[in-house]
Amino acid sequence: MRDARRLARIFKALSVETRVRILQLLKDRPLCVGALAARLSVSSGAVSQHLRILRDADLVVPDKRGYFVHYHLNEETLAEWKRMADVLLSKQEGSKCCGGIPRALPEK
């Protein structure tokens, strides 16, 4: 049950195209709100709201640089989420229930 909640949280955080695009941009290098807003053609306020959700999900990390805050990806969280999604989507003998979805994800 706990794993299902965690997976739902993952997919909810990634359910908005702008958030996925932010992650794609941050794969290359850290960026500040203004740079993200310019590249995405959205307001700084909208980017800030999306970054708050991504921060709450521990996907991005703020780094204060003078007057600006640059954001970069949290590689540890991304690796954990990837592992969880792989387990959910893989076919594993003996771990299937209805519809081929694993009953539970392995503990860390």
Secondary structure, DSSP 8 states (H G I E B T S, - for coil): -HHHHHHHHHHHHT-SHHHHHHHHHHHHS-EEHHHHHHHHTS-HHHHHHHHHHHHHTT-EEEEEETTEEEEEE-HHHHHHHHHHHHHHHS--TT-B-GGG-BSS----
